[in-house]
């Protein structure tokens, strides 16, 4: 995925520094109600000394304890924002992990991803690998605890979790899966595999198993975290859309047409991230995780069908959806529905008259067809999609397009995926000839 999710609808900016020097009324005039709430946030720990003194010693102690909670949370949030090195972030996660809020866990993971991207995998992973792995485990446990504390987030709680937290949970799941995917990519690169069918978890498991620190990617995700996220997903998806709706006096309900939960980039991040984490669970995955994955597949599949004419899904999103389903290693009617919806959308985008300007990069195409090969799905719309992919690759190779599939690893991975799917059509011989022609041009 290459850390591109940082710019795919996941915000990384914090509260503007100007708010720290503005009064609440000034912030309301300049930034609006949201800015006013952000400016007033640091004032939460403040208490009235006179009120505490008049209420007696017991009430004063209770008020002091209540005030210490927001004060400690604000201090931890400030430490996360002000950390200027990955080592400082890792130490914070190891020391204060159980006390971090869900927003701080998300912010810390995003900052770690930012450091990882800017500094590169070399050096960052080798120097702080033990701390990084321990910190990621602590952050998973902290996020699981916070999700269980939310309304509807735990197994025993009722109702639906607040929709506003969907972006935070999707960011946390995506960041954890991004680190898991980075370990696979690093292990594959260390064995000379850059892409294609061999650059998967099965192809480089032996190399990762022998790395320093004893890290096994098959035990990356914590069952407690997967269970908490599963309860949260089921509570959010299965909640009635009309709950909590209000009327304007004319019989119209404001909450009746609320936005679909986990639609758009949040749904893509959840399917990709949760699928990859589900496939690398530490021990046996909780039973509820399978039901949550199925619900995610159904919701995103319906969203793809509904948004085709309005805002078609991006090429990288379609690729990530297929990759997430394949990484989960689960075969069900819901996963087949999502793979079929993705295949239909890919076929539609590659087969129309504007397919020459489609956004599928060579790496996306190779990753897409290999995801279907790993999932073993060749039914429904998959054959039409494979024919469209083959024709698309052949046209770009013949025209010597700048984004034509050219790397030997991509060429071999593409042909291997078609062979694994046992796809035979009139487009396959043309694909083989084009791949052979391209392989002769590029020095191996």
C-alpha positions as CSV (number, residue, x, y, z in Angstrom):
1,X,0.0,0.0,0.0
2,X,3.1,2.2,0.3
3,X,1.8,4.6,3.0
4,X,-0.4,6.3,0.5
5,X,-3.4,6.0,2.9
6,X,-2.0,9.0,4.8
7,X,-3.3,11.2,2.0
8,X,-6.4,9.1,1.3
9,X,-8.9,10.8,3.4
10,X,-7.2,10.3,6.7
11,X,-6.5,13.7,8.4
12,X,-3.2,14.3,10.0
13,X,-3.3,18.0,10.9
14,X,-3.8,19.0,14.5
15,X,-5.6,21.9,16.1
16,X,-4.2,25.1,14.6
17,X,-1.6,26.7,16.9
18,X,-3.4,30.0,16.7
19,X,-6.2,28.6,18.9
20,X,-3.8,28.3,21.8
21,X,-3.5,32.1,22.0
22,X,-7.1,33.0,21.3
23,X,-10.0,33.4,23.7
24,X,-13.1,31.3,23.3
25,X,-15.2,34.2,21.8
26,X,-12.4,35.1,19.4
27,X,-12.1,31.5,18.3
28,X,-15.8,31.4,17.7
29,X,-15.7,34.4,15.5
30,X,-12.6,33.2,13.5
31,X,-13.0,29.5,13.3
32,X,-16.6,28.9,14.1
33,X,-18.2,26.5,16.6
34,X,-15.7,23.7,16.0
35,X,-12.7,26.0,16.6
36,X,-14.4,27.4,19.7
37,X,-14.7,23.9,21.1
38,X,-11.1,23.2,20.4
39,X,-10.0,26.4,22.0
40,X,-12.0,25.7,25.1
41,X,-10.7,22.2,25.5
42,X,-7.6,23.0,27.6
43,X,-9.8,24.8,30.1
44,X,-11.6,21.5,31.1
45,X,-9.3,20.7,34.0
46,X,-9.8,24.0,35.7
47,X,-12.1,24.0,38.7
48,X,-13.6,26.6,40.9
49,X,-11.8,26.8,44.3
50,X,-14.7,28.5,46.0
51,X,-17.2,25.9,44.9
52,X,-14.9,23.1,46.0
53,X,-14.3,24.7,49.4
54,X,-18.1,25.3,50.1
55,X,-18.9,21.7,49.1
56,X,-16.9,20.0,51.8
57,X,-13.7,17.9,51.9
58,X,-15.3,14.8,50.3
59,X,-16.7,16.7,47.3
60,X,-13.4,18.6,47.0
61,X,-11.5,15.3,46.8
62,X,-14.0,14.0,44.2
63,X,-13.7,17.2,42.2
64,X,-9.9,17.0,42.3
65,X,-10.0,13.4,41.1
66,X,-12.3,14.3,38.2
67,X,-10.1,17.2,37.3
68,X,-6.9,15.1,37.3
69,X,-8.4,12.8,34.6
70,X,-8.8,15.5,31.9
71,X,-5.5,17.1,33.0
72,X,-3.6,13.8,32.6
73,X,-5.3,13.1,29.2
74,X,-4.4,16.6,28.0
75,X,-0.8,16.2,29.1
76,X,-0.5,12.8,27.3
77,X,-2.0,14.3,24.2
78,X,0.5,17.2,24.3
79,X,3.3,14.7,24.7
80,X,2.1,12.8,21.6
81,X,1.9,16.0,19.6
82,X,5.3,17.3,20.7
83,X,7.3,14.1,20.3
84,X,10.0,14.8,17.6
85,X,11.5,11.3,17.1
86,X,10.1,7.8,16.7
87,X,12.0,6.6,19.8
88,X,10.2,9.2,21.9
89,X,6.9,8.0,20.4
90,X,7.7,4.4,21.1
91,X,8.7,5.1,24.7
92,X,5.5,7.0,25.2
93,X,3.5,4.0,23.9
94,X,5.3,1.6,26.1
95,X,5.1,3.7,29.3
96,X,1.7,5.3,28.9
97,X,-0.1,2.9,26.5
98,X,-3.0,1.9,28.8
99,X,-3.7,5.6,29.6
100,X,-3.9,6.8,26.0
101,X,-7.2,7.8,24.5
102,X,-8.4,6.4,21.2
103,X,-7.6,9.7,19.5
104,X,-4.1,9.7,21.0
105,X,-3.6,6.1,19.8
106,X,-4.6,7.1,16.3
107,X,-2.4,10.2,16.4
108,X,0.6,8.3,17.7
109,X,0.2,5.6,15.0
110,X,-0.1,8.2,12.3
111,X,3.0,10.0,13.5
112,X,4.9,6.6,13.5
113,X,3.7,6.0,9.9
114,X,4.9,9.5,9.0
115,X,8.3,8.9,10.5
116,X,8.5,5.4,8.9
117,X,7.7,6.9,5.5
118,X,10.0,9.9,5.7
119,X,12.9,7.9,7.2
120,X,12.5,4.7,5.1
121,X,12.2,1.2,6.3
122,X,16.0,0.7,6.4
123,X,17.4,1.9,9.7
124,X,14.0,2.6,11.4
125,X,12.9,-1.0,11.5
126,X,16.4,-2.5,12.3
127,X,17.3,0.0,15.1
128,X,14.0,0.1,17.0
129,X,12.4,-3.2,15.9
130,X,11.9,-4.7,19.4
131,X,10.5,-1.4,20.8
132,X,8.3,-1.0,17.7
133,X,6.7,-4.5,18.0
134,X,6.1,-4.1,21.8
135,X,4.6,-0.6,21.3
136,X,2.3,-1.8,18.5
137,X,1.0,-4.6,20.9
138,X,0.5,-2.0,23.7
139,X,-1.4,0.3,21.3
140,X,-3.7,-2.5,20.2
141,X,-4.5,-3.3,23.8
142,X,-5.1,0.4,24.5
143,X,-7.4,0.8,21.5
144,X,-9.3,-2.3,22.5
145,X,-9.9,-1.0,26.0
146,X,-11.1,2.4,24.6
147,X,-13.5,0.7,22.2
148,X,-15.0,-1.4,24.9
149,X,-15.6,1.8,27.0
150,X,-17.5,3.5,24.2
151,X,-21.3,3.1,24.0
152,X,-22.0,-0.1,22.1
153,X,-18.3,-0.8,21.8
154,X,-18.1,-3.7,24.3
155,X,-19.7,-7.1,24.2
156,X,-22.1,-6.4,27.0
157,X,-23.0,-2.8,26.0
158,X,-26.1,-2.0,24.0
159,X,-26.8,0.5,21.3
160,X,-24.5,1.7,18.5
161,X,-21.2,3.5,18.9
162,X,-21.0,7.1,17.8
163,X,-20.6,7.5,14.1
164,X,-18.0,10.2,14.7
165,X,-15.5,7.6,15.9
166,X,-15.6,5.7,12.6
167,X,-12.7,7.7,11.1
168,X,-10.6,7.2,14.2
169,X,-11.1,3.5,14.3
170,X,-10.5,3.2,10.6
171,X,-7.3,5.1,11.0
172,X,-6.1,2.9,13.8
173,X,-6.9,-0.3,11.9
174,X,-5.3,1.0,8.7
175,X,-2.1,2.1,10.5
176,X,-1.6,-1.2,12.2
177,X,-2.2,-3.1,9.0
178,X,0.2,-0.7,7.2
179,X,3.0,-1.6,9.5
180,X,2.2,-5.3,9.1
181,X,2.3,-4.8,5.3
182,X,5.6,-3.0,5.6
183,X,7.2,-5.9,7.4
184,X,6.1,-8.2,4.5
185,X,7.4,-5.8,1.9
186,X,10.8,-5.4,3.7
187,X,11.1,-9.2,4.0
188,X,10.3,-9.7,0.3
189,X,12.8,-7.0,-0.7
190,X,15.5,-8.7,1.4
191,X,14.9,-11.8,-0.6
192,X,15.0,-10.0,-4.0
193,X,11.3,-10.0,-4.5
194,X,9.8,-6.6,-5.3
195,X,6.3,-7.5,-6.6
196,X,4.2,-10.2,-8.2
197,X,2.9,-13.4,-6.7
198,X,6.0,-14.1,-4.6
199,X,5.7,-10.8,-2.7
200,X,3.0,-12.1,-0.5
201,X,3.0,-13.4,3.1
202,X,3.3,-17.0,1.9
203,X,6.3,-16.2,-0.4
204,X,8.5,-14.6,2.2
205,X,7.4,-16.1,5.5
206,X,10.6,-18.0,5.9
207,X,12.7,-14.9,5.6
208,X,10.7,-12.9,8.1
209,X,10.7,-15.8,10.6
210,X,14.5,-15.7,10.7
211,X,14.9,-12.0,11.3
212,X,16.3,-10.4,14.4
213,X,13.9,-10.0,17.4
214,X,12.0,-13.2,16.7
215,X,9.2,-11.4,15.0
216,X,6.6,-13.7,13.4
217,X,4.0,-11.7,11.3
218,X,1.5,-14.5,11.8
219,X,1.2,-13.3,15.4
220,X,1.0,-9.6,14.7
221,X,-2.7,-8.8,15.6
222,X,-3.9,-9.2,19.1
223,X,-7.2,-11.2,19.5
224,X,-8.4,-8.7,22.1
225,X,-8.1,-5.9,19.6
226,X,-9.8,-7.8,16.8
227,X,-12.7,-8.7,19.2
228,X,-13.2,-5.1,20.3
229,X,-13.1,-3.9,16.7
230,X,-15.6,-6.6,15.7
231,X,-18.1,-5.6,18.4
232,X,-17.7,-2.0,17.4
233,X,-18.3,-2.8,13.7
234,X,-21.3,-5.0,14.3
235,X,-22.8,-2.3,16.6
236,X,-22.3,0.4,14.1
237,X,-23.4,-1.5,11.0
238,X,-26.4,-3.3,12.5
239,X,-27.8,-0.1,14.2
240,X,-31.1,1.1,12.8
241,X,-30.6,4.3,10.7
242,X,-33.7,5.9,12.3
243,X,-32.4,5.7,15.9
244,X,-32.1,9.0,17.5
245,X,-33.8,10.9,14.7
246,X,-35.8,14.0,15.4
247,X,-38.7,15.6,13.5
248,X,-38.9,19.2,12.3
249,X,-42.7,19.4,12.9
250,X,-43.7,18.6,9.3
251,X,-43.3,14.8,9.7
252,X,-39.7,14.7,8.3
253,X,-37.1,12.9,10.4
254,X,-33.6,14.3,10.3
255,X,-32.0,11.0,11.2
256,X,-33.9,8.8,8.8
257,X,-31.4,9.5,5.9
258,X,-28.2,9.6,7.8
259,X,-24.9,8.8,6.0
260,X,-24.1,5.2,5.7
261,X,-21.7,3.9,8.3
262,X,-18.2,3.0,7.0
263,X,-18.9,4.3,3.5
264,X,-16.2,5.7,1.3
265,X,-12.5,5.7,2.4
266,X,-13.4,4.6,5.9
267,X,-14.9,1.4,4.6
268,X,-12.0,0.8,2.3
269,X,-9.5,1.3,5.1
270,X,-11.5,-1.0,7.4
271,X,-11.8,-3.9,4.9
272,X,-8.1,-3.7,3.9
273,X,-6.8,-3.2,7.4
274,X,-9.1,-5.6,9.2
275,X,-8.6,-8.2,6.6
276,X,-4.8,-8.1,6.8
277,X,-4.9,-8.1,10.6
278,X,-7.4,-11.0,10.7
279,X,-4.9,-13.0,8.6
280,X,-2.1,-12.3,11.0
281,X,-3.9,-12.9,14.3
282,X,-1.9,-14.0,17.3
283,X,-3.3,-17.5,17.8
284,X,-6.9,-18.3,16.9
285,X,-9.0,-15.3,15.7
286,X,-12.1,-14.7,17.8
287,X,-15.3,-16.1,16.2
288,X,-17.0,-12.7,16.1
289,X,-14.2,-11.4,13.8
290,X,-15.6,-13.5,10.9
291,X,-19.0,-12.0,11.3
292,X,-17.6,-8.5,11.5
293,X,-15.5,-9.1,8.3
294,X,-18.7,-10.3,6.5
295,X,-20.6,-7.2,7.6
296,X,-17.8,-5.0,6.3
297,X,-17.8,-6.8,3.0
298,X,-21.6,-6.4,2.6
299,X,-21.6,-2.7,3.5
300,X,-18.7,-1.8,1.1
301,X,-20.1,-3.9,-1.7
302,X,-23.4,-2.1,-1.5
303,X,-21.6,1.2,-1.4
304,X,-19.7,0.4,-4.6
305,X,-22.9,-0.5,-6.4
306,X,-24.6,2.7,-5.1
307,X,-21.8,5.1,-5.9
308,X,-20.9,3.8,-9.4
309,X,-22.8,6.6,-11.2
310,X,-22.0,9.3,-8.7
311,X,-18.4,8.8,-7.6
312,X,-16.8,5.7,-9.0
313,X,-14.3,4.0,-6.7
314,X,-10.6,4.8,-7.2
315,X,-8.3,2.2,-8.7
316,X,-6.2,1.9,-5.6
317,X,-9.3,1.5,-3.4
318,X,-10.5,-1.4,-5.6
319,X,-7.1,-3.0,-5.4
320,X,-7.0,-2.6,-1.6
321,X,-10.4,-4.1,-1.2
322,X,-9.5,-7.2,-3.1
323,X,-6.2,-7.4,-1.3
324,X,-7.9,-7.2,2.1
325,X,-10.4,-9.9,1.4
326,X,-7.6,-12.2,0.1
327,X,-5.4,-11.5,3.1
328,X,-8.2,-12.4,5.5
329,X,-8.3,-15.9,4.1
330,X,-12.0,-16.2,4.6
331,X,-14.4,-17.6,2.0
332,X,-18.1,-16.6,2.5
333,X,-21.0,-15.3,0.6
334,X,-20.2,-11.8,1.8
335,X,-16.6,-11.9,0.7
336,X,-17.7,-13.3,-2.7
337,X,-20.2,-10.4,-3.0
338,X,-17.5,-7.8,-2.4
339,X,-15.1,-9.5,-4.9
340,X,-17.8,-9.7,-7.5
341,X,-18.7,-6.0,-7.0
342,X,-15.0,-5.0,-7.3
343,X,-14.6,-7.2,-10.4
344,X,-17.7,-5.5,-12.0
345,X,-16.3,-2.0,-11.3
346,X,-12.9,-2.8,-12.6
347,X,-14.4,-4.3,-15.8
348,X,-16.6,-1.2,-16.2
349,X,-13.6,1.2,-15.8
350,X,-11.3,-0.7,-18.1
351,X,-13.9,-1.4,-20.8
352,X,-15.4,2.0,-21.5
353,X,-14.2,4.4,-24.1
354,X,-12.2,6.4,-21.6
355,X,-10.2,3.3,-20.4
356,X,-7.0,4.8,-21.9
357,X,-7.0,7.3,-19.1
358,X,-7.9,4.9,-16.3
359,X,-6.0,5.2,-13.1
360,X,-4.7,1.7,-12.8
361,X,-1.0,1.6,-12.5
362,X,1.0,-1.6,-13.4
363,X,1.5,-2.4,-9.7
364,X,-2.2,-2.0,-9.0
365,X,-3.1,-4.4,-11.8
366,X,-0.6,-7.0,-10.7
367,X,-1.7,-6.7,-7.1
368,X,-5.4,-6.9,-8.1
369,X,-5.2,-10.1,-10.1
370,X,-2.9,-11.7,-7.6
371,X,-5.5,-10.9,-4.9
372,X,-8.1,-12.8,-6.8
373,X,-5.7,-15.7,-7.3
374,X,-4.9,-15.8,-3.6
375,X,-8.6,-15.7,-2.8
376,X,-9.3,-18.4,-5.4
377,X,-12.2,-16.4,-6.8
378,X,-12.9,-16.9,-10.5
379,X,-16.7,-16.8,-10.6
380,X,-19.3,-14.1,-11.3
381,X,-17.8,-11.0,-12.9
382,X,-14.2,-12.2,-12.4
383,X,-13.7,-13.7,-15.9
384,X,-14.9,-10.5,-17.5
385,X,-12.6,-8.5,-15.3
386,X,-9.6,-10.7,-16.2
387,X,-10.4,-10.3,-19.9
388,X,-10.6,-6.5,-19.5
389,X,-7.3,-6.5,-17.6
390,X,-5.6,-8.6,-20.3
391,X,-6.9,-6.3,-23.1
392,X,-5.8,-3.3,-21.1
393,X,-2.3,-4.6,-20.6
394,X,-2.0,-5.7,-24.3
395,X,-3.0,-2.3,-25.6
396,X,-0.5,-0.4,-23.4
397,X,2.3,-2.7,-24.3
398,X,1.7,-2.4,-28.0
399,X,1.5,1.4,-27.8
400,X,4.6,1.4,-25.6
401,X,2.7,3.4,-23.0
402,X,4.6,5.0,-20.2
403,X,2.5,3.1,-17.6
404,X,2.6,-0.2,-19.4
405,X,3.6,-3.3,-17.4
406,X,7.3,-3.5,-17.9
407,X,9.1,-4.9,-14.9
408,X,10.0,-8.6,-15.2
409,X,8.5,-9.3,-11.7
410,X,5.2,-7.7,-12.7
411,X,5.1,-9.5,-16.0
412,X,5.7,-12.9,-14.4
413,X,3.3,-12.1,-11.5
414,X,0.6,-11.2,-14.0
415,X,0.9,-14.4,-16.0
416,X,1.2,-16.5,-12.8
417,X,-2.1,-15.1,-11.5
418,X,-3.9,-15.9,-14.7
419,X,-2.5,-19.4,-14.5
420,X,-3.5,-19.9,-10.9
421,X,-7.1,-18.8,-11.7
422,X,-7.1,-21.2,-14.7
423,X,-8.5,-18.5,-16.8
424,X,-8.7,-19.5,-20.5
425,X,-10.2,-17.1,-23.1
426,X,-9.3,-15.5,-26.4
427,X,-7.5,-12.7,-24.5
428,X,-5.0,-15.0,-22.8
429,X,-2.9,-15.8,-26.0
430,X,-2.7,-12.1,-26.8
431,X,-1.6,-11.4,-23.2
432,X,1.1,-14.0,-23.4
433,X,2.4,-12.6,-26.7
434,X,2.4,-9.1,-25.3
435,X,4.2,-10.2,-22.1
436,X,6.8,-12.0,-24.2
437,X,7.3,-8.9,-26.4
438,X,7.7,-6.7,-23.4
439,X,10.1,-9.1,-21.7
440,X,12.4,-8.9,-24.7
441,X,12.5,-5.1,-24.6
442,X,13.4,-4.9,-20.9
443,X,16.8,-6.2,-19.8
444,X,16.5,-8.7,-17.0
